[in-house]
Amino acid sequence: MIFHPAPYRPPIRPFAVVVFAWEGEKVLLCDIPGRGWTVPSGRVEPTEDPREAARRESFEEAGATLGCLHELGYFELCSRGTRRFVAAYTTRLLEKTCIPEGTESRGCQLATLSELAELYHVWDPLMERLFPYSLEVLRLAEQDRAD
């Protein structure tokens, strides 16, 4: 898996999205069967824009309403000669309500950067760098909007 920071543009439409939703210094995690604790994520429907998918998946998995989505970059996945891309966004968590019934999520929580190594379903050097990077990108985007 390779991560391409924005403003990289993949040669094909992303098939999935991941969302780093922050409330202060804590990031939103969802407990998904078969994956464990992960950021909201999921497939982009054929008629959906990736940003719409990010908002939908965040609501379905965590009951989350998101602020402005800032493009973080794209994960590139290569398997059996096929390249696929996952769009990654960073944002503020505006509101969290109950997880809608019938969704796959077993729950959600907010976690600090120091808690992630123990919680996150796949903790590797890329994710260890990506979480603080997503918060940094969000802060810079918010600062630019304020100026």
Backbone as ProteinMPNN parsed JSONL, in Angstrom:
{"seq_chain_A": "MIFHPAPYRPPIRPFAVVVFAWEGEKVLLCDIPGRGWTVPSGRVEPTEDPREAARRESFEEAGATLGCLHELGYFELCSRGTRRFVAAYTTRLLEKTCIPEGTESRGCQLATLSELAELYHVWDPLMERLFPYSLEVLRLAEQDRAD", "coords_chain_A": {"N_chain_A": [[0.846, -1.17, 0.0], [0.545, 2.171, -0.859], [0.767, 5.623, -0.047], [-0.37, 8.575, -1.472], [0.067, 11.898, -1.089], [-2.236, 14.711, -1.202], [-1.741, 17.243, -3.634], [-2.158, 15.021, -5.354], [-3.626, 13.207, -8.053], [-5.506, 10.428, -8.772], [-5.307, 8.007, -11.479], [-7.674, 6.717, -11.983], [-11.1, 6.51, -10.873], [-11.679, 6.662, -7.334], [-12.406, 3.724, -5.437], [-13.182, 3.526, -2.876], [-13.439, 5.19, 0.37], [-11.808, 6.864, 3.137], [-12.068, 8.406, 6.34], [-10.728, 10.82, 8.393], [-11.848, 12.042, 11.119], [-11.917, 14.646, 13.316], [-12.239, 15.651, 16.708], [-11.324, 18.173, 18.452], [-8.33, 17.162, 19.811], [-8.756, 14.521, 19.381], [-9.532, 11.602, 17.486], [-12.106, 10.115, 15.509], [-13.142, 6.786, 15.845], [-14.41, 3.667, 14.659], [-15.941, 0.574, 15.506], [-15.731, -2.103, 13.637], [-16.999, -5.151, 12.504], [-14.765, -7.783, 11.716], [-12.789, -6.026, 11.03], [-12.158, -4.42, 13.239], [-11.198, -1.639, 15.344], [-11.356, 1.265, 13.516], [-11.011, 4.119, 11.303], [-13.925, 5.861, 10.04], [-15.06, 4.397, 7.029], [-15.461, 3.146, 3.654], [-17.054, 1.783, 0.697], [-17.397, 3.576, -2.41], [-20.395, 4.353, -3.846], [-21.786, 3.591, -7.134], [-23.155, 5.85, -8.22], [-22.277, 7.913, -6.69], [-20.371, 10.685, -5.459], [-17.008, 10.77, -4.222], [-16.755, 12.41, -1.895], [-19.377, 12.578, -1.002], [-19.74, 9.915, -0.357], [-17.934, 9.714, 1.763], [-19.194, 11.286, 3.718], [-21.616, 9.863, 3.989], [-20.746, 7.269, 4.825], [-19.528, 7.941, 7.263], [-21.725, 8.792, 8.731], [-23.302, 6.456, 8.712], [-21.635, 4.588, 10.055], [-20.95, 5.826, 12.437], [-22.836, 7.685, 13.229], [-22.157, 10.262, 12.643], [-21.848, 13.713, 11.898], [-20.185, 15.685, 9.633], [-17.721, 18.312, 9.254], [-16.264, 20.644, 6.944], [-14.815, 18.878, 4.319], [-11.495, 18.021, 3.806], [-9.173, 17.268, 1.388], [-6.926, 14.7, 1.831], [-5.331, 12.862, 0.527], [-4.516, 9.932, -1.44], [-4.769, 6.458, -1.044], [-3.007, 3.881, -2.604], [-3.716, 0.773, -3.782], [-2.413, -2.307, -4.675], [-3.014, -5.313, -6.212], [-2.796, -8.528, -7.446], [-2.151, -7.605, -10.056], [-3.904, -5.492, -10.358], [-4.72, -2.103, -9.91], [-6.035, -0.061, -7.399], [-7.734, 2.711, -5.866], [-8.074, 4.627, -2.87], [-9.776, 7.27, -1.545], [-8.766, 9.722, 0.788], [-9.803, 11.7, 3.484], [-9.724, 14.555, 5.69], [-11.243, 16.081, 8.501], [-13.411, 18.065, 10.643], [-15.268, 16.772, 13.348], [-18.527, 17.451, 13.654], [-20.942, 16.79, 14.883], [-22.224, 14.1, 16.808], [-24.437, 11.51, 16.775], [-26.721, 8.869, 17.655], [-25.728, 5.663, 16.434], [-27.016, 4.63, 13.376], [-29.632, 2.161, 13.189], [-29.172, -1.183, 11.985], [-26.745, -0.903, 10.712], [-23.3, -1.836, 10.1], [-21.549, -1.193, 12.152], [-20.332, -1.672, 15.456], [-20.01, 0.123, 17.414], [-18.56, 3.267, 18.526], [-15.81, 5.493, 19.207], [-13.808, 8.177, 20.564], [-10.379, 8.823, 20.125], [-7.111, 9.564, 21.332], [-3.962, 10.558, 19.826], [-1.934, 9.174, 21.122], [-3.218, 6.897, 22.031], [-3.825, 5.388, 19.83], [-2.041, 3.38, 18.812], [-2.536, 1.145, 20.375], [-5.2, 0.663, 19.887], [-5.949, 0.782, 17.099], [-6.871, -1.103, 14.214], [-4.985, -1.993, 12.243], [-1.926, -1.23, 12.834], [0.747, 0.395, 11.648], [3.897, 1.649, 10.29], [3.098, 3.509, 8.294], [0.441, 4.265, 9.027], [1.008, 5.28, 11.516], [2.332, 7.624, 10.864], [0.406, 8.864, 9.333], [-1.911, 9.595, 10.83], [-1.119, 11.857, 12.605], [-0.366, 13.539, 10.509], [-2.804, 13.949, 9.188], [-4.174, 15.499, 11.057], [-2.52, 17.732, 11.135], [-2.784, 18.693, 8.468], [-5.495, 19.35, 8.535], [-5.522, 21.412, 10.496], [-3.926, 23.339, 9.192], [-5.548, 23.869, 6.947], [-7.775, 24.961, 8.212], [-6.616, 27.21, 9.316], [-5.898, 28.609, 7.011], [-8.463, 29.216, 6.054], [-9.283, 30.966, 7.992], [-7.68, 33.15, 7.665]], "CA_chain_A": [[0.0, 0.0, 0.0], [1.274, 3.429, -1.002], [-0.062, 6.804, 0.156], [-0.011, 9.739, -2.281], [-0.571, 13.091, -0.513], [-2.834, 15.7, -2.102], [-2.803, 17.282, -4.639], [-2.121, 13.88, -6.266], [-4.889, 12.782, -8.662], [-5.361, 9.062, -9.285], [-5.714, 7.869, -12.881], [-9.03, 6.162, -12.032], [-11.983, 6.914, -9.773], [-11.492, 5.841, -6.141], [-13.481, 2.765, -5.173], [-13.534, 3.616, -1.458], [-13.017, 6.395, 1.09], [-11.542, 6.827, 4.57], [-12.285, 9.739, 6.897], [-10.107, 11.151, 9.666], [-12.748, 13.052, 11.69], [-11.305, 15.088, 14.565], [-12.888, 16.514, 17.691], [-10.146, 18.623, 19.193], [-7.14, 16.334, 19.596], [-9.167, 13.116, 19.32], [-10.045, 11.167, 16.191], [-13.241, 9.201, 15.576], [-12.919, 5.4, 15.44], [-15.595, 2.807, 14.665], [-15.66, -0.849, 15.706], [-16.352, -2.776, 12.491], [-16.709, -6.595, 12.505], [-13.786, -8.225, 10.727], [-11.712, -5.046, 10.926], [-11.814, -3.838, 14.534], [-11.294, -0.182, 15.444], [-10.864, 1.914, 12.31], [-11.702, 5.356, 10.964], [-15.042, 5.593, 9.126], [-14.576, 4.078, 5.684], [-16.345, 2.272, 2.897], [-17.07, 1.881, -0.77], [-18.096, 4.654, -3.104], [-21.457, 3.807, -4.697], [-21.593, 3.992, -8.54], [-23.705, 7.177, -8.531], [-21.84, 8.804, -5.626], [-19.09, 11.384, -5.431], [-16.286, 10.292, -3.041], [-17.062, 13.235, -0.713], [-20.696, 12.131, -0.534], [-19.513, 8.605, 0.276], [-17.278, 9.967, 3.055], [-20.233, 11.756, 4.649], [-22.561, 8.757, 4.217], [-20.101, 6.221, 5.626], [-19.325, 8.468, 8.617], [-23.015, 8.765, 9.417], [-23.724, 5.065, 8.888], [-20.782, 3.852, 10.985], [-20.74, 6.507, 13.718], [-23.834, 8.718, 13.492], [-21.362, 11.485, 12.625], [-22.009, 14.81, 10.948], [-18.837, 16.199, 9.402], [-17.489, 19.661, 8.764], [-15.688, 20.736, 5.599], [-13.884, 17.788, 4.014], [-10.24, 18.447, 3.188], [-8.528, 16.126, 0.756], [-5.651, 14.329, 2.429], [-4.586, 12.157, -0.503], [-5.078, 8.667, -1.922], [-4.062, 5.198, -0.873], [-2.963, 3.057, -3.816], [-3.672, -0.647, -3.444], [-2.071, -3.134, -5.835], [-3.229, -6.728, -5.928], [-2.996, -9.374, -8.631], [-2.07, -6.81, -11.277], [-4.945, -4.464, -10.379], [-4.506, -0.923, -9.063], [-7.25, 0.602, -6.939], [-7.423, 3.885, -5.06], [-8.969, 4.984, -1.772], [-9.673, 8.695, -1.221], [-8.669, 9.986, 2.224], [-10.193, 13.062, 3.854], [-9.641, 14.961, 7.081], [-12.344, 17.005, 8.779], [-13.851, 18.178, 12.033], [-16.509, 16.103, 13.732], [-19.432, 18.501, 14.114], [-21.963, 16.24, 15.771], [-22.326, 12.648, 16.832], [-25.708, 11.021, 17.301], [-26.746, 7.402, 17.731], [-25.427, 4.926, 15.207], [-28.285, 4.141, 12.815], [-29.882, 0.719, 13.274], [-28.954, -1.94, 10.764], [-25.422, -0.707, 10.126], [-22.338, -2.845, 10.533], [-20.747, -0.717, 13.275], [-20.693, -2.125, 16.805], [-19.796, 1.222, 18.342], [-17.535, 4.222, 18.14], [-15.157, 6.208, 20.286], [-12.785, 9.153, 20.209], [-9.083, 8.38, 20.629], [-5.971, 10.466, 21.163], [-2.871, 9.985, 19.037], [-1.171, 8.217, 21.938], [-4.019, 5.688, 22.231], [-4.08, 4.695, 18.563], [-1.215, 2.181, 18.615], [-3.177, 0.03, 21.077], [-6.581, 0.479, 19.43], [-6.205, 0.722, 15.662], [-6.852, -2.494, 13.735], [-3.706, -2.262, 11.581], [-1.027, -0.137, 13.199], [2.016, 0.212, 10.97], [4.58, 2.939, 10.163], [2.313, 4.449, 7.481], [-0.656, 4.817, 9.833], [1.619, 6.055, 12.593], [2.62, 8.945, 10.315], [-0.764, 9.459, 8.68], [-2.834, 10.236, 11.777], [-0.708, 13.235, 12.91], [-0.387, 14.313, 9.266], [-4.187, 14.354, 8.911], [-4.495, 16.595, 11.978], [-1.746, 18.889, 10.671], [-3.441, 19.198, 7.253], [-6.746, 19.978, 8.963], [-5.194, 22.686, 11.154], [-3.47, 24.289, 8.167], [-6.716, 24.254, 6.146], [-8.594, 25.844, 9.045], [-5.876, 28.468, 9.441], [-6.051, 29.297, 5.719], [-9.832, 29.724, 5.965], [-9.43, 32.057, 8.949], [-6.888, 34.309, 7.188]], "C_chain_A": [[0.896, 1.239, 0.0], [0.299, 4.562, -0.705], [0.504, 7.947, -0.664], [-0.695, 10.958, -1.685], [-1.189, 13.973, -1.593], [-1.75, 16.729, -2.425], [-2.759, 16.161, -5.673], [-3.532, 13.563, -6.777], [-4.702, 11.377, -9.228], [-5.838, 8.975, -10.735], [-7.125, 7.3, -13.042], [-9.798, 6.61, -10.79], [-11.728, 6.048, -8.544], [-12.687, 4.922, -5.902], [-13.975, 2.855, -3.735], [-12.995, 4.914, -0.874], [-12.658, 6.041, 2.536], [-11.617, 8.263, 5.078], [-11.616, 9.858, 8.257], [-10.891, 12.33, 10.229], [-12.271, 13.394, 13.1], [-12.25, 15.928, 15.406], [-11.77, 16.953, 18.63], [-8.949, 17.789, 18.808], [-7.47, 14.85, 19.486], [-9.799, 12.808, 17.968], [-11.144, 10.121, 16.405], [-12.854, 7.818, 15.047], [-14.223, 4.631, 15.558], [-15.149, 1.355, 14.81], [-16.438, -1.642, 14.655], [-15.986, -4.265, 12.528], [-15.742, -6.971, 11.375], [-12.624, -7.26, 10.551], [-11.25, -4.561, 12.293], [-11.97, -2.33, 14.506], [-10.6, 0.472, 14.26], [-11.568, 3.247, 12.124], [-12.899, 5.005, 10.077], [-14.526, 5.411, 7.698], [-15.595, 3.209, 4.969], [-16.28, 2.544, 1.414], [-17.842, 3.088, -1.261], [-19.123, 3.999, -4.019], [-21.294, 4.333, -6.13], [-22.094, 5.405, -8.875], [-23.224, 8.254, -7.555], [-20.501, 9.469, -5.921], [-18.345, 10.882, -4.19], [-16.566, 11.108, -1.771], [-18.435, 12.863, -0.137], [-20.565, 10.793, 0.19], [-18.867, 8.775, 1.645], [-18.299, 10.403, 4.103], [-21.21, 10.622, 4.999], [-21.963, 7.7, 5.131], [-19.892, 6.685, 7.068], [-20.627, 8.463, 9.407], [-23.449, 7.328, 9.702], [-22.928, 4.347, 9.983], [-20.671, 4.498, 12.362], [-21.839, 7.497, 14.088], [-23.215, 10.104, 13.432], [-21.787, 12.454, 11.529], [-20.652, 15.496, 10.856], [-18.834, 17.653, 8.969], [-16.975, 19.615, 7.332], [-14.674, 19.609, 5.409], [-12.665, 18.344, 3.286], [-9.541, 17.205, 2.651], [-7.147, 15.905, 1.354], [-4.739, 13.678, 1.389], [-5.285, 10.868, -0.878], [-4.164, 7.51, -1.556], [-4.119, 4.469, -2.212], [-2.77, 1.607, -3.38], [-3.401, -1.431, -4.715], [-2.212, -4.597, -5.437], [-3.525, -7.462, -7.227], [-3.055, -8.562, -9.927], [-3.106, -5.709, -11.388], [-4.573, -3.333, -9.432], [-5.859, -0.333, -8.703], [-6.849, 1.725, -5.991], [-8.511, 4.141, -4.029], [-8.725, 6.457, -1.453], [-9.658, 8.869, 0.292], [-8.956, 11.457, 2.48], [-9.939, 13.289, 5.337], [-10.676, 16.054, 7.305], [-12.535, 17.152, 10.285], [-15.145, 17.399, 12.21], [-17.411, 17.183, 14.315], [-20.428, 17.99, 15.143], [-21.928, 14.729, 15.683], [-23.636, 12.27, 17.501], [-25.625, 9.504, 17.398], [-26.392, 6.794, 16.381], [-26.747, 4.393, 14.665], [-28.414, 2.619, 12.94], [-29.621, 0.068, 11.926], [-27.612, -1.71, 10.107], [-24.455, -1.72, 10.712], [-21.546, -2.444, 11.778], [-21.269, -1.228, 14.613], [-20.519, -1.024, 17.841], [-18.742, 2.171, 17.813], [-16.969, 4.892, 19.375], [-14.2, 7.238, 19.713], [-11.484, 8.713, 20.859], [-8.022, 9.442, 20.384], [-4.91, 9.781, 20.314], [-2.109, 8.935, 19.839], [-1.921, 6.909, 22.18], [-4.125, 4.823, 20.968], [-3.286, 3.407, 18.381], [-1.841, 0.956, 19.266], [-4.553, -0.311, 20.507], [-6.727, 0.125, 17.958], [-5.973, -0.672, 15.102], [-5.578, -2.878, 13.012], [-2.803, -1.075, 11.866], [0.336, -0.433, 12.596], [2.678, 1.579, 10.817], [3.806, 3.962, 9.328], [1.199, 5.079, 8.312], [-0.115, 5.676, 10.976], [1.955, 7.478, 12.127], [1.364, 9.649, 9.814], [-1.723, 10.143, 9.652], [-2.375, 11.647, 12.15], [-0.699, 14.134, 11.669], [-1.8, 14.806, 8.967], [-4.611, 15.505, 9.821], [-3.758, 17.866, 11.568], [-2.385, 19.518, 9.434], [-4.733, 19.919, 7.614], [-6.48, 21.333, 9.604], [-4.751, 23.739, 10.148], [-4.639, 24.775, 7.306], [-7.601, 25.217, 6.927], [-7.939, 27.215, 9.212], [-6.012, 29.285, 8.163], [-7.429, 29.921, 5.573], [-10.033, 30.936, 6.868], [-8.708, 33.32, 8.491], [-7.608, 35.11, 6.136]], "O_chain_A": [[1.865, 1.333, 0.754], [-0.873, 4.476, -1.071], [1.691, 8.262, -0.578], [-1.919, 11.062, -1.757], [-0.738, 13.989, -2.738], [-0.927, 17.047, -1.566], [-3.28, 16.334, -6.775], [-4.505, 13.641, -6.028], [-3.833, 11.161, -10.074], [-6.671, 9.772, -11.169], [-7.708, 7.392, -14.122], [-9.21, 7.031, -9.794], [-11.573, 4.834, -8.671], [-13.834, 5.302, -6.137], [-15.04, 2.337, -3.402], [-12.221, 5.634, -1.504], [-13.141, 5.051, 3.085], [-11.282, 9.209, 4.365], [-11.907, 9.083, 9.167], [-10.639, 13.479, 9.867], [-12.228, 12.528, 13.973], [-12.963, 16.794, 14.898], [-11.33, 16.192, 19.491], [-8.586, 17.707, 17.635], [-6.569, 14.011, 19.496], [-10.502, 13.634, 17.386], [-11.106, 9.347, 17.362], [-12.312, 7.689, 13.949], [-15.039, 4.902, 16.439], [-14.101, 0.963, 14.296], [-17.649, -1.827, 14.773], [-14.805, -4.611, 12.578], [-15.892, -6.531, 10.236], [-11.591, -7.624, 9.989], [-10.06, -4.314, 12.485], [-12.773, -1.796, 13.741], [-9.41, 0.261, 14.027], [-12.616, 3.481, 12.726], [-12.893, 3.96, 9.426], [-13.674, 6.164, 7.226], [-16.476, 2.616, 5.591], [-15.55, 3.419, 0.948], [-18.792, 3.555, -0.633], [-18.768, 3.184, -4.871], [-20.724, 5.407, -6.326], [-21.513, 6.079, -9.725], [-23.712, 9.383, -7.592], [-19.621, 8.882, -6.551], [-18.991, 10.59, -3.183], [-16.608, 10.542, -0.679], [-18.617, 12.841, 1.08], [-21.2, 10.569, 1.22], [-19.211, 8.06, 2.586], [-18.265, 9.937, 5.242], [-21.58, 10.448, 6.16], [-22.596, 7.282, 6.1], [-20.063, 5.897, 7.999], [-20.637, 8.169, 10.602], [-23.91, 7.019, 10.801], [-23.499, 3.578, 10.756], [-20.344, 3.829, 13.342], [-21.782, 8.095, 15.163], [-23.691, 11.025, 14.095], [-22.048, 12.062, 10.391], [-20.049, 15.843, 11.871], [-19.801, 18.158, 8.399], [-17.225, 18.656, 6.602], [-13.786, 19.413, 6.239], [-12.789, 19.045, 2.282], [-9.346, 16.223, 3.367], [-6.311, 16.808, 1.377], [-3.531, 13.914, 1.373], [-6.489, 10.717, -0.669], [-2.948, 7.575, -1.735], [-5.158, 4.445, -2.871], [-1.8, 1.264, -2.704], [-4.083, -1.241, -5.722], [-1.615, -5.057, -4.463], [-4.393, -7.061, -8.002], [-3.905, -8.804, -10.784], [-3.182, -5.047, -12.423], [-4.163, -3.57, -8.295], [-6.717, -0.129, -9.562], [-5.774, 1.699, -5.393], [-9.695, 3.91, -4.271], [-7.604, 6.849, -1.129], [-10.444, 8.24, 1.001], [-8.436, 12.34, 1.798], [-9.936, 12.352, 6.134], [-10.952, 16.854, 6.411], [-11.906, 16.457, 11.084], [-16.002, 17.377, 11.326], [-17.096, 17.764, 15.354], [-20.722, 18.657, 16.135], [-21.644, 14.153, 14.632], [-23.909, 12.656, 18.637], [-24.548, 8.93, 17.233], [-26.716, 7.343, 15.328], [-27.516, 3.775, 15.401], [-27.431, 1.889, 12.814], [-29.817, 0.673, 10.872], [-27.353, -2.267, 9.041], [-24.76, -2.382, 11.704], [-20.924, -3.305, 12.4], [-22.472, -1.222, 14.874], [-20.843, -1.214, 19.013], [-18.113, 1.915, 16.786], [-17.57, 4.862, 20.449], [-13.828, 7.183, 18.54], [-11.478, 8.277, 22.01], [-8.033, 10.128, 19.362], [-4.955, 8.568, 20.109], [-1.687, 7.917, 19.289], [-1.293, 5.902, 22.508], [-4.48, 3.648, 21.052], [-3.815, 2.435, 17.842], [-1.69, -0.157, 18.762], [-5.016, -1.445, 20.63], [-7.534, -0.733, 17.602], [-5.006, -1.344, 15.461], [-5.124, -4.013, 13.159], [-2.905, -0.036, 11.214], [1.001, -1.394, 12.983], [2.072, 2.585, 11.183], [3.853, 5.157, 9.622], [1.034, 6.299, 8.299], [-0.722, 6.679, 11.35], [1.871, 8.424, 12.909], [1.267, 10.876, 9.864], [-2.293, 11.181, 9.316], [-3.171, 12.578, 12.025], [-0.983, 15.329, 11.755], [-1.982, 15.946, 8.542], [-5.34, 16.396, 9.385], [-4.318, 18.959, 11.646], [-2.515, 20.739, 9.358], [-5.033, 20.977, 7.061], [-7.157, 22.308, 9.279], [-5.154, 24.899, 10.24], [-4.714, 25.957, 6.973], [-8.119, 26.182, 6.364], [-8.616, 28.242, 9.244], [-6.214, 30.498, 8.212], [-7.564, 31.021, 5.036], [-10.835, 31.82, 6.57], [-9.078, 34.429, 8.879], [-7.075, 36.104, 5.644]]}, "name": "protein", "num_of_chains": 1, "seq": "MIFHPAPYRPPIRPFAVVVFAWEGEKVLLCDIPGRGWTVPSGRVEPTEDPREAARRESFEEAGATLGCLHELGYFELCSRGTRRFVAAYTTRLLEKTCIPEGTESRGCQLATLSELAELYHVWDPLMERLFPYSLEVLRLAEQDRAD"}
